[in-house]
Amino acid sequence: MKISKIETFSLLIPDFDIAACSSAQDNIVVKISTDEGLFGFGETDTNPWATKALLDSPGTHAMGRGFNDILIGKDPTNVEGLWHEMNEKTMMTSRRGLGICAMGAIDMALWDLCGKIYNQPVWKLLGGSKKDYVTPYASLLPEGHTLEEYSTSLVKKTKKSQELGFKAAKLEICIKGPYSHNNLQIEDDSEFANMVKLCRKAVGNDMVLMADVAYAWPDWKSALKALEMIKDENLYFIETPLPIEDLEGCSKLAQSTNIRVATGEMLQTRFECFETINKGNVDVIQPDVGRVGGLTEAKRVCDFAEDKGVLVVPHCWKSAIGIAASTHLSATTLSCPYIEFLPKELAESQLRKDLVLEELPLENGKIPLPNKPGLGIKVDEEKLKKYSV
Ligand SMILES: [Mg+2]
């Protein structure tokens, strides 16, 4: 069986908002087909037009080959071999950035395809499962144009996620720093602390709560001062408190607070994740399966993290394709207690709601170990056409 076709779809919702801090408004999806009519899907989280252009580009020399050129005619079941070949032969263009994102989507699609070829779920092909179910946390992005609207929306969504059966939820509190929502900017961190306290009060102590502050603080002591205000709220982790490159600050913060420090959503390849684990001393590493380089690369991060005693909680802001990939990854990894999950009921993006016809089922806040071949989902190909740009 040979790879016969690679199709790429750059997708965008028509009513996207450039000031919103949600990458679920767009997507880049890859479909890989074989000469025997089987196919697999993958997605990644970066600029859709640029990635499509790269994926469709021909190559021009030995260190800058095109993806089609490398993959067409190859055996799709040689996934790790193909990852190595793509990495080696696109070195000049794809060591990081869009190239690794493109490889991530291809790799995800290849694992989906392999599962269909062998008639097995992906977790089995990755080496087997260490659990009966995977626990998603509800990722909650509030709405609003004022602090009060934002806070009210967050509390409402937190309560709603609990009603939907989620055991854990993450509060997106993006009100400070370069990626604040709708240009909201707080001076005083007690506003941040109040939002955490209100959400904790709303759901009680049984629910696991995490917070994401989108690189809010400029240095570790500012972060520590803010975190001191919520030290009694039993937060599971604080996500991206510091600028992404400040690994020294990250290390100092992680050693100074009782709250786990999490980061890694932007990291590419296992090497960047290893560096962040080793130098940043993070408690939780958060590779995005599509962006880090696919399931092949994400699994290597999981193996390393497990050996180092670090937790893995994969980032995921796209569709149920990526959620399925995270689920199979988590199933193989004991130290991956949660995966990020945008609940359809609480997400704004129509793409998140529409793109996949059959998602992995959620039962009482948990995703049972998938048993269908591949990623175990069914993509709505009509929607691929509808949202194409
Ligand atoms: Mg985040």
Residues whose N, C-alpha, C, O or C-beta is under 5 A from the ligand:
A	BS01	MG	D212 E265
